[in-house]
Structure formats: C-alpha cells, structure tokens
C-alpha cells in the first residue's frame, strides 16, 4: 500500500478519498496521524484550485511525502455564486454548519424552486514529489432544498439535492457517484494510474 498524507482535519474527507483511491493501493492518512502538525494555513487564493495548491504545498513542505489537498464549496446561482470559496467561512469563522445552512436558507427564502440551482465544485491538488504536481477538478449540479433532510454526509449535504435526494440522504457509495469530490477524485485516480505504475 502507498501512503498519502491528506491535508485536512476533516475525517469525512479522508474516508471519501480513501474509498475512491484504495483500488490503486493508496492508504489515506492525516498529517496528525503521522505526528505532523500542519498548523493553520492561510487560504488566500482566488479560486478553489489556488487554495488546494496552497494547502498541498504547505503539507508537502512539512511532510516530504505524497500529499493530497482539496478545496471545495457550494456555489448558488441565485446568490451570484456565493458562498463559493468562502463556503467554510460563510456566516463567520466560528459558525457551525447548522448556522451556515440556516443563513443560506434564509437568504433563499423568497427564491422559487426553479431558481434554486447550485453546484458543488471540488479542486484537488496532489503533490507526489518536487517535480510532480497533479491538479484536477470535479463538479456536481443540483438544487437547494427548502429544509435539511437526511442523517449522513457533512457540511451543506442536508440541503443539496440531486435526483430528488439530499446528499445527506445518500450512502457513501451513492454520494461518490454524483459528488464533486467523487468526480474530482476519479479524475485524480485516472491521472495517478500512470504516475504510480
């Protein structure tokens, strides 16, 4: 098995990444599991891809081993693409996802169903060594529900609806089929096949 450091503290992301990349013999671990403190990284890029690279480069410089970082967010058409790259900070740095979802639904309270379109975007940056950087993206189109539904997932999953079901109502394997991160990681998996063989 090949070990990749995942530059995140989000255990849900680590599970998703390993689930999709494990057919390549990849084991996903956090830097913390290897006793490395990534500290706080200033994500001041102007795009998901820029922020993913910032996180990956920071982790690689500390770990000196293959790393994967992602940056993702929810873009709502009726809100001119917000919260976008600020999805994690929407409503303030300390806002919980319940509070972020409540704010989102409040902003959309007068928006009719047909205009509640949105998409998730995920940019993934994988640094294998000093000379090998792989950058991919994935996207998933959906709608914003009027109320949260489902017990699974994380983040905005309870209000992001695809084919009539919220992401939080899907199993992990079902979510992988649709999700922005699933799409991005499949693109990464395809790109890695040549590099790891």
N, C-alpha and C positions, 0 to 999 in steps of 0.2 A: 504494500500500500504506500502511496505517496502522500505525504502530509503537507497540507496547505494551511497557512495561517489566514484566518478570516478576520479582517479588520473591522470588527463590530463587537458591541456588548449585547447585541440583540440575539438571544438564544434561538428565537423563531427563525431568524435568517440563516443561522448556522445549520439548522435542521433542513431547511429548504435547499440550501447549497449542497449539502452532502447527499441528500436524496437524489438530486439530479446528476451530480458529478461522480457518485460512487461507482457507476459502471466503468469508469476509467481507472478505477483503483485508487481514487482520491479519498483521503480522510480529512475532514474539515475540523480544525481546532481553533480556538480563540488564542490570542496572544496571552491572555491571562492564564489559560490552562498550561502555558509553557513558561509561566513566571515572568512574563514581559509586560510592563505597564506602558500602554500606548499613550497615556495621558490624554489631554484634551487637544484635539486638532481643530484649528480654525478653518471652517469650511466656507471660504470666501470666494469660491468660484462663481462664474456667472451662468453655469449650466450644470445639469446632473453629471455629465461626463467629466467636467473640470473638477467637481467635488469628489467624484470617485477616484480620480487620479491623485488628488491631494492626499486622500486617506491611504491609498495603496502605497504611494511613495513614502509617506511617513512611516508606515508599518514596515516596509521593506528595509528602510534605512536602519531601523531598530532590530529587526529580526534576521536579516540577511538570509532569508529563505523564501520560497514561493508564497506570495500573498494574493488574496482576492479582497477587493473592497467594492462596495456598491453605493450608489446614491439613487434614491427613488423618491417619487412623490406623486401626489394627486393633482391633476390639472382639470379644473372645472370650467367649461366653456362659458357659462353664464356669469362667471366671476373673472372673465378675461384671463383664464389660465391659472388663477390663484387656487390653492396656496402654492403650487409649483415647487420650486427649490426650497421654499420655506415651510414645507408641509410639517416637518418635525417641530418647527418653532411657531406654528400658527396658533394665535391666541396667547402667545408669550412663552418664554423659555420653560417655565415651570408648569404649564398647562398639561393636564392629563389628556389621554386620548378621548375620554368621555367628554371632557370640556371642549376639546377641539371639534369633536363630532357635533356637539350641541351648538357651537358657534357656526359651523358650516350649515347645519340645517336651518338655523335662524336666518342666515344670510340668503338662503334659498327658499324661505317660507312662501314667498309670493311667485315663485317660478313654476310654471306649469310643467307637467310631466315631459312633454316633447322637447323642452328646452333644458332638461336636467342632464344633458350629456356630459361625459367626462372621460378622462383616460388616466391610467397609471403609466408612468414611464420609469424604467429602471436602466441605469447605466452601470456597467460592471467594468472594472479595471483589474487585470491580472498581471502581476509582475513576476516573471519566472526567474530572471537574473538581470544583471546590469544592462544587458543589451536586448532583452525581450519583454516588450510590453504589449499586451493584448487588450483592446478596448472594444466592447460590444454594447448594444442596447436592445431593449425589448419594450413592447408597448401592449397595452390591453385597453380596448374600448368598452365603455359601459355607461351606466346611468347612476345618478344619486337617488337613493330611496328617500321617502319622507320620514322614515323612522328606522332605527337599528334593528337588525334581525340576525339570528344565528349566535352560536356559542363559541365558534372556533376563530381561527385567524388572529390578527392583531392590527393595531393602527386603525385605518379607516375601513377595514374589511366589512364591518357590520352594515355600512351604508352604501358600499359599492356593489352594484348589481350587474350581473352578466347572465344572459339567458334566463331571466326571471328569478335568480337566486343571488343572495349576497355572498361575497367571498367567505364571510364568516359561517355560512351555512354549508360550505363545501368541505369535503375531506381534503387532506393534504394532497393526495394524488390528483383529485379532481381540480383543485386550485392550480396545481402545476400545469395542467393542460391549457388553462386560459391565461394565467397571470403574467404580468410584465416581467417579474423576476424569473418565472419559469421560461419565458421566451428568451430573455437575455442569457440565462444560464445554458439553455440548449445551444444558443449561438456560441457561447464560450466553450461548451463541450466539443462542438464541431471544430472550433479553432484549435483546441488543445490536442485533439487526436493526432495531428501531425507533429506537434511540438514534443509530445511525450512518447512517441513511438520510437 
